[in-house]
Amino acid sequence: MQTFGKSTTLDVSSQWSTSFGVGLQYQIAPHVGFFVEPSLQYFIPDGSTIQSYRTEHPLQITLPLGIRFNW
């Protein structure tokens, strides 16, 4: 049995990012709190020609919020 293949090289570059976030919590009760943790993340362009969500939208904003239970 004979197999055929094509040899290719895959040049994968690193994608660097930076982020900034802050968190706030308000205690509703001794073991229950309401929290909000907004953050920004920026993906630094790496010069690659491969298109992805991060290359088309390098700045991402997130806003996690909810109720936190502590023991």
C-alpha positions in Angstrom: 0.0 0.0 0.0 1.4 3.4 -1.0 0.4 6.7 0.6 0.8 10.1 -0.8 1.2 13.3 1.2 2.2 16.9 0.8 4.7 18.4 3.2 3.9 21.9 4.3 5.3 24.1 7.0 3.0 25.9 9.4 4.3 29.3 10.6 2.3 30.2 13.6 3.1 33.5 15.3 2.3 34.4 18.8 -0.5 36.9 19.5 0.2 39.2 22.4 -2.5 40.9 24.4 -2.9 43.3 27.2 -5.8 43.6 29.6 -7.1 45.9 32.3 -9.9 45.2 34.8 -11.3 46.3 38.1 -13.8 44.6 40.4 -16.3 46.0 42.9 -18.5 44.2 45.4 -21.3 45.4 47.6 -22.1 43.2 50.6 -25.9 42.6 50.8 -25.6 40.3 53.8 -22.6 38.8 55.7 -22.1 36.0 53.1 -23.8 37.4 50.0 -22.6 40.2 47.8 -23.4 41.8 44.5 -20.3 42.2 42.2 -19.4 43.9 38.9 -16.0 43.4 37.2 -15.6 45.4 33.9 -12.5 44.7 31.9 -10.9 45.7 28.6 -8.6 43.4 26.5 -6.6 44.5 23.5 -5.0 42.0 21.1 -1.9 43.5 19.6 -1.7 43.0 15.8 0.9 40.4 14.9 1.3 41.1 11.2 -0.4 37.9 10.1 -2.5 37.7 7.0 -4.8 35.1 8.7 -8.1 36.8 9.6 -9.9 36.0 12.8 -12.3 37.6 15.2 -9.5 39.0 17.2 -7.7 40.5 14.2 -10.9 42.2 13.0 -12.0 43.3 16.5 -8.8 43.7 18.6 -10.5 45.6 21.5 -12.9 43.5 23.6 -15.0 44.9 26.5 -16.6 42.6 29.1 -18.9 43.3 32.0 -19.4 40.3 34.3 -21.8 40.9 37.1 -23.8 38.8 39.5 -24.3 37.6 43.0 -21.4 36.1 45.0 -21.8 33.7 47.9 -18.9 33.6 50.4 -18.3 31.0 53.1 
